[in-house]
């Protein structure tokens, strides 16, 4: 079984300033190895802007350093 790091906990998540709005911050995957590379992670399948990242993650995710 492959353990997947949730996108919300992954160190490769970064702010996507190009599509963020005044009242909403977009986040994208910045991991070139991931199938989600350059994908906005807080948009629903229907295109709704979400406040939090709800995507499950991938096998190439890495946990953020919590130090």
Helices and strands as residue ranges (DSSP letters): G 7-9, E 13-15, E 27-29
